[in-house]
Amino acid sequence: MPKTAIVMPKMSMTMTEGEVVEYYVVVGQKVSIGDVVAMVGTDKTNMEVESDIEGEVLEISSTPGAVIDVGLPLMVLETESEDLLADLFGDSASEAAAEPQAEVVGEVTEAAPLAPIAQVPVQEILAMPGARKLAQELNVDLGTVTPKSESGVIKVTDLAVKQDPERALRAKKLIAKVLEGSLLIPQFSVSKEISLYGNLPKSFDSRIKALLIAWGNTLKAMPQVNQLWQEDIVLVTEIKAAVLLKTSLGFVSPVISLADTTLDTWGDEVDRVLKSASHNKIPLANLSGATTAITDLSEYLIDQANTLLLPGQSSGLNIGSPRATDNGTSLYVTVVFDHRIADPGDAAEVLAEFERALNEVL
């Protein structure tokens, strides 16, 4: 069957790109002519995109927040009837379609009059809707932001380095108070260079998922160290790991459940939490309750790190830099334990089990 694209529309004479604000359809959904399939935006306005064809959504070409050029596909539909223009989408085609068409009057050809274009005030700040929203959340004055693109339009990526000094200071004070609780936990660490027979994924999201699965399997296989001290030794019924993640405001630690890592939906949930946290939005359910922690510093060329356990945590896993060897890869790993729950001998066995578990995952 023919495949036809619905593309980023040209909403003004000067528009060269637009931001995907939201999709209203999913892959596999039937679409009729006139259905609203997406919301897109420019620096000035948001606009609903209607389908001018009928068919089934075969592919969604980008994600909300993505900025794509005019004429590039928002999605691809599989249609019943032949579309003679199916392969003609592109910048030149869409721009030509947006140009005013000529009208023939007698023997004289005249250009159709252009619709009046609103005058943009000289001091108006041009910014994508997503950038305006993020700036409001971060309390950033867009007037102080310098856009990197030649168009002069501020995008979300232009705000990545902007920080509120007062907010950062408040966050440090809060962290300091939380860390005072770690002084009440008698803790120790043990390090080892383990051997891997495969490579750790290069992307943070893929790498952290592999580490989460392997660490969760390790603690499940060794229930004697998967316990908490709460005036007595209590078995952990649901493993929840605090994951260190870098954001524009510093490092945060969203909490991810490791109860159902075998489910297909688990990976999607991890992606959702990490994406929200990277924009300084951690869902309430992922703010607390960690029983363990994972700190991945492999991309910083750090050999080892001895992090502190916080109240409610009895263990921690720290990942250092990998090194190429003749047999594969070696990886520096440090585990931290509450001494009331485990001793150095237990930690040594945990490292051996984690080595096996991570190789199995990879």
TORDREN-126809 format. One record per residue (C-alpha): residue number from 1; residue in three letters; x, y, z. Coordinates in Angstrom, 3 decimals. Example, Ala and Ser with C-alpha at 12.3 -4.5 7.8 and 13.67 -1.06 7.14 Angstrom:
- 1; ALA; 12.300; -4.500; 7.800 $
- 2; SER; 13.670; -1.060; 7.140 $
This chain:
- 1; MET; 0.000; 0.000; 0.000 $
- 2; PRO; 1.143; 3.600; -0.611 $
- 3; LYS; 2.870; 5.436; 2.222 $
- 4; THR; 2.236; 9.158; 2.656 $
- 5; ALA; 3.838; 11.628; 5.060 $
- 6; ILE; 2.170; 14.368; 7.069 $
- 7; VAL; 4.866; 17.026; 7.328 $
- 8; MET; 5.766; 20.000; 9.498 $
- 9; PRO; 3.651; 22.813; 8.016 $
- 10; LYS; 4.939; 26.258; 7.090 $
- 11; MET; 2.925; 28.644; 9.272 $
- 12; SER; 4.584; 31.892; 8.216 $
- 13; MET; 6.752; 33.214; 5.397 $
- 14; THR; 9.832; 33.240; 7.648 $
- 15; MET; 9.288; 29.893; 9.358 $
- 16; THR; 11.994; 27.305; 8.684 $
- 17; GLU; 11.403; 24.903; 11.586 $
- 18; GLY; 8.825; 24.059; 14.206 $
- 19; GLU; 8.576; 22.302; 17.548 $
- 20; VAL; 6.475; 19.193; 18.093 $
- 21; VAL; 4.324; 20.103; 21.094 $
- 22; GLU; 2.136; 16.992; 21.256 $
- 23; TYR; 0.960; 14.018; 19.217 $
- 24; TYR; -2.717; 13.046; 19.292 $
- 25; VAL; -2.344; 9.709; 17.490 $
- 26; VAL; -0.295; 6.545; 17.977 $
- 27; VAL; 1.147; 3.954; 15.625 $
- 28; GLY; -1.609; 1.669; 14.347 $
- 29; GLN; -4.389; 4.243; 14.769 $
- 30; LYS; -6.814; 4.912; 11.899 $
- 31; VAL; -6.908; 8.541; 10.753 $
- 32; SER; -9.610; 10.261; 8.678 $
- 33; ILE; -9.375; 13.435; 6.635 $
- 34; GLY; -9.720; 16.423; 8.966 $
- 35; ASP; -8.580; 14.596; 12.113 $
- 36; VAL; -6.223; 16.594; 14.320 $
- 37; VAL; -3.065; 14.483; 14.543 $
- 38; ALA; -0.560; 16.793; 16.247 $
- 39; MET; 0.106; 20.173; 17.830 $
- 40; VAL; 3.155; 22.070; 16.571 $
- 41; GLY; 4.544; 25.431; 17.563 $
- 42; THR; 6.816; 28.263; 16.513 $
- 43; ASP; 8.231; 31.155; 18.484 $
- 44; LYS; 4.873; 32.922; 18.195 $
- 45; THR; 2.048; 30.398; 18.245 $
- 46; ASN; 0.864; 26.816; 18.516 $
- 47; MET; -1.223; 25.250; 15.765 $
- 48; GLU; -3.134; 22.005; 15.351 $
- 49; VAL; -2.146; 19.893; 12.348 $
- 50; GLU; -5.022; 18.206; 10.527 $
- 51; SER; -4.640; 15.193; 8.298 $
- 52; ASP; -5.514; 15.758; 4.645 $
- 53; ILE; -5.420; 12.027; 3.943 $
- 54; GLU; -7.045; 8.882; 5.267 $
- 55; GLY; -5.064; 5.872; 6.452 $
- 56; GLU; -3.310; 4.080; 9.308 $
- 57; VAL; -0.415; 5.609; 11.259 $
- 58; LEU; 2.635; 3.584; 10.277 $
- 59; GLU; 5.375; 5.652; 11.922 $
- 60; ILE; 5.747; 8.596; 14.306 $
- 61; SER; 8.848; 10.421; 13.100 $
- 62; SER; 9.860; 12.331; 16.234 $
- 63; THR; 8.985; 12.939; 19.886 $
- 64; PRO; 7.323; 15.870; 21.709 $
- 65; GLY; 9.864; 18.628; 22.196 $
- 66; ALA; 11.740; 17.827; 18.989 $
- 67; VAL; 12.463; 20.720; 16.616 $
- 68; ILE; 12.280; 19.693; 12.965 $
- 69; ASP; 12.536; 21.516; 9.649 $
- 70; VAL; 9.523; 22.586; 7.632 $
- 71; GLY; 8.597; 19.875; 5.153 $
- 72; LEU; 10.071; 16.967; 7.102 $
- 73; PRO; 7.647; 14.219; 8.190 $
- 74; LEU; 5.768; 14.381; 11.471 $
- 75; MET; 4.407; 10.921; 10.766 $
- 76; VAL; 3.875; 8.436; 7.956 $
- 77; LEU; 0.481; 6.951; 7.051 $
- 78; GLU; -0.317; 3.856; 5.058 $
- 79; THR; -3.141; 4.778; 2.714 $
- 80; GLU; -5.624; 2.759; 0.690 $
- 81; SER; -5.483; 4.827; -2.486 $
- 82; GLU; -2.517; 5.857; -4.593 $
- 83; ASP; -0.969; 9.197; -3.603 $
- 84; LEU; 0.836; 10.751; -6.523 $
- 85; LEU; 2.705; 13.139; -4.214 $
- 86; ALA; 3.835; 10.528; -1.691 $
- 87; ASP; 7.508; 10.769; -2.572 $
- 88; LEU; 7.649; 14.475; -3.255 $
- 89; PHE; 7.808; 15.793; 0.294 $
- 90; GLY; 10.817; 17.913; 1.148 $
- 91; ASP; 11.926; 21.443; 1.841 $
- 92; SER; 11.624; 22.616; -1.759 $
- 93; ALA; 8.201; 21.078; -2.253 $
- 94; SER; 6.723; 22.413; 0.968 $
- 95; GLU; 8.209; 25.850; 0.493 $
- 96; ALA; 6.910; 26.004; -3.056 $
- 97; ALA; 3.474; 25.043; -1.826 $
- 98; ALA; 3.572; 27.921; 0.630 $
- 99; GLU; 4.409; 30.553; -2.001 $
- 100; PRO; 1.520; 32.720; -3.300 $
- 101; GLN; 0.092; 31.323; -6.524 $
- 102; ALA; -0.304; 33.406; -9.694 $
- 103; GLU; -3.717; 34.298; -11.056 $
- 104; VAL; -4.346; 34.822; -14.784 $
- 105; VAL; -6.416; 37.938; -15.583 $
- 106; GLY; -7.018; 38.158; -19.329 $
- 107; GLU; -3.570; 38.071; -20.856 $
- 108; VAL; -1.864; 39.582; -17.797 $
- 109; THR; -0.458; 37.375; -15.023 $
- 110; GLU; -0.570; 38.887; -11.543 $
- 111; ALA; 0.656; 37.516; -8.264 $
- 112; ALA; -1.975; 36.823; -5.645 $
- 113; PRO; -1.795; 39.454; -2.897 $
- 114; LEU; 0.103; 38.391; 0.183 $
- 115; ALA; -1.816; 38.137; 3.415 $
- 116; PRO; -0.749; 40.894; 5.811 $
- 117; ILE; 2.076; 39.773; 8.094 $
- 118; ALA; 1.913; 40.920; 11.676 $
- 119; GLN; 4.736; 43.235; 12.615 $
- 120; VAL; 6.980; 41.739; 15.298 $
- 121; PRO; 7.994; 44.276; 17.946 $
- 122; VAL; 11.718; 44.944; 17.904 $
- 123; GLN; 12.130; 43.892; 21.541 $
- 124; GLU; 9.995; 40.744; 21.303 $
- 125; ILE; 11.865; 37.662; 22.493 $
- 126; LEU; 11.576; 34.758; 20.061 $
- 127; ALA; 11.434; 31.387; 21.808 $
- 128; MET; 9.953; 27.958; 21.177 $
- 129; PRO; 6.950; 27.046; 23.372 $
- 130; GLY; 8.959; 24.355; 25.159 $
- 131; ALA; 11.718; 26.856; 25.929 $
- 132; ARG; 9.208; 29.378; 27.308 $
- 133; LYS; 7.697; 26.711; 29.552 $
- 134; LEU; 11.068; 25.526; 30.838 $
- 135; ALA; 12.248; 29.087; 31.416 $
- 136; GLN; 9.164; 29.721; 33.543 $
- 137; GLU; 9.793; 26.560; 35.564 $
- 138; LEU; 13.473; 27.450; 36.107 $
- 139; ASN; 12.671; 31.112; 36.787 $
- 140; VAL; 14.975; 32.147; 33.931 $
- 141; ASP; 14.605; 35.542; 32.217 $
- 142; LEU; 14.592; 34.786; 28.488 $
- 143; GLY; 16.031; 38.232; 27.908 $
- 144; THR; 19.307; 36.981; 29.399 $
- 145; VAL; 19.489; 33.912; 27.147 $
- 146; THR; 21.512; 34.019; 23.925 $
- 147; PRO; 20.130; 31.686; 21.230 $
- 148; LYS; 22.694; 29.483; 19.492 $
- 149; SER; 20.790; 29.091; 16.211 $
- 150; GLU; 21.118; 31.568; 13.355 $
- 151; SER; 17.350; 32.085; 13.387 $
- 152; GLY; 17.621; 33.870; 16.739 $
- 153; VAL; 14.934; 31.675; 18.258 $
- 154; ILE; 15.594; 30.389; 21.792 $
- 155; LYS; 15.248; 26.615; 22.152 $
- 156; VAL; 15.187; 24.300; 25.164 $
- 157; THR; 18.867; 23.440; 24.648 $
- 158; ASP; 19.790; 27.113; 25.063 $
- 159; LEU; 18.544; 26.948; 28.658 $
- 160; ALA; 20.551; 23.891; 29.676 $
- 161; VAL; 23.351; 25.882; 31.284 $
- 162; LYS; 21.110; 28.457; 32.967 $
- 163; GLN; 20.818; 28.041; 36.720 $
- 164; ASP; 19.124; 29.918; 39.519 $
- 165; PRO; 21.929; 30.512; 42.096 $
- 166; GLU; 19.417; 30.835; 44.935 $
- 167; ARG; 17.662; 27.625; 43.974 $
- 168; ALA; 20.982; 25.791; 43.710 $
- 169; LEU; 21.959; 27.063; 47.176 $
- 170; ARG; 18.660; 25.939; 48.684 $
- 171; ALA; 19.163; 22.508; 47.124 $
- 172; LYS; 22.654; 22.220; 48.635 $
- 173; LYS; 21.343; 23.109; 52.087 $
- 174; LEU; 18.612; 20.494; 51.785 $
- 175; ILE; 21.128; 17.856; 50.689 $
- 176; ALA; 23.375; 18.772; 53.627 $
- 177; LYS; 20.542; 18.127; 56.079 $
- 178; VAL; 19.776; 14.774; 54.482 $
- 179; LEU; 23.443; 13.766; 54.599 $
- 180; GLU; 23.544; 14.329; 58.360 $
- 181; GLY; 21.455; 11.157; 58.666 $
- 182; SER; 24.209; 9.124; 57.004 $
- 183; LEU; 26.447; 9.762; 60.033 $
- 184; LEU; 24.221; 7.412; 62.019 $
- 185; ILE; 24.904; 4.492; 59.653 $
- 186; PRO; 28.092; 2.455; 60.302 $
- 187; GLN; 29.171; 1.810; 56.731 $
- 188; PHE; 32.131; 0.428; 54.831 $
- 189; SER; 33.125; -0.108; 51.192 $
- 190; VAL; 34.918; -2.793; 49.181 $
- 191; SER; 36.275; -2.350; 45.634 $
- 192; LYS; 37.177; -4.778; 42.871 $
- 193; GLU; 38.104; -4.697; 39.194 $
- 194; ILE; 35.708; -7.111; 37.512 $
- 195; SER; 35.962; -8.665; 34.051 $
- 196; LEU; 33.278; -8.208; 31.412 $
- 197; TYR; 32.910; -10.299; 28.276 $
- 198; GLY; 30.892; -7.631; 26.520 $
- 199; ASN; 30.879; -3.828; 26.385 $
- 200; LEU; 28.796; -1.562; 28.575 $
- 201; PRO; 26.307; 0.452; 26.476 $
- 202; LYS; 27.630; 3.908; 25.646 $
- 203; SER; 24.362; 5.775; 26.200 $
- 204; PHE; 23.580; 6.560; 29.846 $
- 205; ASP; 19.959; 5.364; 29.680 $
- 206; SER; 20.870; 1.952; 28.217 $
- 207; ARG; 23.844; 1.550; 30.541 $
- 208; ILE; 21.913; 2.395; 33.692 $
- 209; LYS; 19.171; -0.086; 32.781 $
- 210; ALA; 21.735; -2.867; 32.406 $
- 211; LEU; 23.294; -1.936; 35.762 $
- 212; LEU; 19.896; -1.757; 37.465 $
- 213; ILE; 18.898; -5.218; 36.254 $
- 214; ALA; 22.230; -6.774; 37.240 $
- 215; TRP; 22.288; -5.101; 40.668 $
- 216; GLY; 18.664; -6.026; 41.338 $
- 217; ASN; 19.363; -9.662; 40.405 $
- 218; THR; 22.403; -9.636; 42.692 $
- 219; LEU; 20.447; -8.438; 45.721 $
- 220; LYS; 17.618; -10.883; 44.994 $
- 221; ALA; 20.127; -13.747; 44.810 $
- 222; MET; 21.661; -12.724; 48.153 $
- 223; PRO; 18.752; -11.857; 50.473 $
- 224; GLN; 21.061; -11.852; 53.502 $
- 225; VAL; 22.484; -8.479; 52.371 $
- 226; ASN; 19.177; -7.171; 51.044 $
- 227; GLN; 17.927; -6.114; 54.472 $
- 228; LEU; 17.469; -2.914; 56.479 $
- 229; TRP; 18.242; -1.985; 60.054 $
- 230; GLN; 15.113; -0.485; 61.641 $
- 231; GLU; 15.733; -1.122; 65.338 $
- 232; ASP; 15.927; -4.701; 64.090 $
- 233; ILE; 16.864; -6.473; 60.846 $
- 234; VAL; 14.015; -6.265; 58.314 $
- 235; LEU; 13.982; -8.014; 54.917 $
- 236; VAL; 13.548; -5.686; 51.927 $
- 237; THR; 10.396; -6.746; 50.059 $
- 238; GLU; 10.777; -4.326; 47.127 $
- 239; ILE; 14.174; -3.148; 45.919 $
- 240; LYS; 14.187; 0.530; 44.988 $
- 241; ALA; 17.357; 2.144; 43.652 $
- 242; ALA; 18.256; 5.839; 43.725 $
- 243; VAL; 20.050; 6.611; 40.436 $
- 244; LEU; 22.456; 9.524; 40.118 $
- 245; LEU; 21.500; 11.684; 37.116 $
- 246; LYS; 22.936; 14.980; 35.862 $
- 247; THR; 20.544; 17.860; 35.072 $
- 248; SER; 20.842; 21.558; 34.307 $
- 249; LEU; 20.492; 22.274; 38.047 $
- 250; GLY; 23.044; 19.692; 39.146 $
- 251; PHE; 22.765; 16.019; 40.065 $
- 252; VAL; 19.504; 14.433; 41.194 $
- 253; SER; 18.618; 10.881; 42.254 $
- 254; PRO; 15.213; 9.630; 41.072 $
- 255; VAL; 14.138; 6.339; 42.660 $
- 256; ILE; 13.376; 3.366; 40.390 $
- 257; SER; 11.723; 0.113; 41.449 $
- 258; LEU; 13.535; -3.120; 40.558 $
- 259; ALA; 10.615; -5.381; 41.452 $
- 260; ASP; 9.595; -6.223; 37.866 $
- 261; THR; 12.707; -5.791; 35.701 $
- 262; THR; 11.647; -8.745; 33.518 $
- 263; LEU; 8.536; -6.946; 32.249 $
- 264; ASP; 8.710; -5.291; 28.821 $
- 265; THR; 7.079; -2.183; 30.274 $
- 266; TRP; 9.783; -1.770; 32.939 $
- 267; GLY; 12.311; -0.299; 30.495 $
- 268; ASP; 9.729; 2.178; 29.199 $
- 269; GLU; 8.986; 3.275; 32.762 $
- 270; VAL; 12.695; 3.827; 33.457 $
- 271; ASP; 12.973; 5.946; 30.300 $
- 272; ARG; 9.974; 8.022; 31.410 $
- 273; VAL; 11.388; 8.651; 34.889 $
- 274; LEU; 14.865; 9.532; 33.614 $
- 275; LYS; 13.478; 11.888; 30.978 $
- 276; SER; 11.310; 13.703; 33.521 $
- 277; ALA; 14.158; 13.915; 36.027 $
- 278; SER; 16.536; 15.304; 33.393 $
- 279; HIS; 14.122; 18.242; 33.086 $
- 280; ASN; 14.067; 18.633; 36.883 $
- 281; LYS; 10.649; 17.008; 37.211 $
- 282; ILE; 10.672; 13.890; 39.375 $
- 283; PRO; 7.267; 12.216; 39.826 $
- 284; LEU; 6.161; 12.029; 43.459 $
- 285; ALA; 6.327; 8.219; 43.422 $
- 286; ASN; 10.012; 8.416; 42.421 $
- 287; LEU; 11.159; 10.929; 44.996 $
- 288; SER; 11.799; 8.677; 47.991 $
- 289; GLY; 11.851; 5.139; 49.342 $
- 290; ALA; 15.265; 4.031; 48.024 $
- 291; THR; 16.662; 0.899; 49.681 $
- 292; THR; 19.859; 0.975; 47.609 $
- 293; ALA; 21.679; 3.365; 45.268 $
- 294; ILE; 23.595; 3.243; 41.996 $
- 295; THR; 26.210; 5.838; 41.075 $
- 296; ASP; 27.559; 5.476; 37.528 $
- 297; LEU; 30.697; 7.556; 37.035 $
- 298; SER; 32.104; 5.478; 34.178 $
- 299; GLU; 31.975; 8.325; 31.655 $
- 300; TYR; 34.052; 10.579; 33.943 $
- 301; LEU; 37.136; 8.297; 33.923 $
- 302; ILE; 36.866; 7.793; 37.700 $
- 303; ASP; 38.419; 4.578; 39.011 $
- 304; GLN; 36.322; 4.293; 42.156 $
- 305; ALA; 34.039; 6.249; 44.448 $
- 306; ASN; 32.936; 5.597; 48.015 $
- 307; THR; 29.488; 7.148; 48.293 $
- 308; LEU; 27.539; 7.468; 51.543 $
- 309; LEU; 24.417; 5.523; 52.426 $
- 310; LEU; 21.379; 7.609; 53.334 $
- 311; PRO; 18.682; 6.648; 55.846 $
- 312; GLY; 16.586; 3.821; 54.421 $
- 313; GLN; 19.459; 2.448; 52.316 $
- 314; SER; 21.538; -0.577; 53.283 $
- 315; SER; 23.672; -0.846; 50.136 $
- 316; GLY; 25.142; 1.143; 47.289 $
- 317; LEU; 26.805; 0.336; 43.968 $
- 318; ASN; 29.428; 2.624; 42.420 $
- 319; ILE; 30.655; 2.147; 38.850 $
- 320; GLY; 34.035; 3.471; 37.735 $
- 321; SER; 35.741; 3.668; 34.374 $
- 322; PRO; 35.961; 0.593; 32.091 $
- 323; ARG; 39.261; -0.464; 30.521 $
- 324; ALA; 39.918; -2.543; 27.436 $
- 325; THR; 41.740; -5.844; 28.070 $
- 326; ASP; 42.883; -8.751; 25.918 $
- 327; ASN; 39.808; -10.738; 26.966 $
- 328; GLY; 37.215; -7.960; 26.841 $
- 329; THR; 36.694; -5.156; 29.352 $
- 330; SER; 37.554; -4.606; 32.997 $
- 331; LEU; 35.401; -2.405; 35.200 $
- 332; TYR; 36.051; -0.806; 38.578 $
- 333; VAL; 33.182; -1.516; 40.972 $
- 334; THR; 32.770; -0.415; 44.593 $
- 335; VAL; 30.004; -1.607; 46.907 $
- 336; VAL; 28.982; 0.146; 50.119 $
- 337; PHE; 27.111; -1.624; 52.926 $
- 338; ASP; 25.571; -0.934; 56.303 $
- 339; HIS; 27.909; -2.829; 58.661 $
- 340; ARG; 24.913; -3.888; 60.759 $
- 341; ILE; 23.647; -5.853; 57.741 $
- 342; ALA; 26.821; -7.116; 56.060 $
- 343; ASP; 30.559; -7.476; 56.597 $
- 344; PRO; 33.514; -7.288; 54.154 $
- 345; GLY; 33.269; -11.008; 53.416 $
- 346; ASP; 29.648; -10.569; 52.339 $
- 347; ALA; 30.691; -7.614; 50.171 $
- 348; ALA; 33.337; -9.718; 48.430 $
- 349; GLU; 30.717; -12.362; 47.601 $
- 350; VAL; 28.355; -9.646; 46.363 $
- 351; LEU; 31.000; -8.342; 43.958 $
- 352; ALA; 31.536; -11.834; 42.568 $
- 353; GLU; 27.782; -12.303; 42.112 $
- 354; PHE; 27.413; -8.863; 40.490 $
- 355; GLU; 30.204; -9.718; 38.024 $
- 356; ARG; 28.306; -12.852; 37.015 $
- 357; ALA; 24.948; -11.028; 36.863 $
- 358; LEU; 26.245; -8.124; 34.754 $
- 359; ASN; 27.902; -10.468; 32.269 $
- 360; GLU; 24.624; -12.324; 31.990 $
- 361; VAL; 22.753; -9.103; 31.240 $
- 362; LEU; 25.341; -7.948; 28.686 $
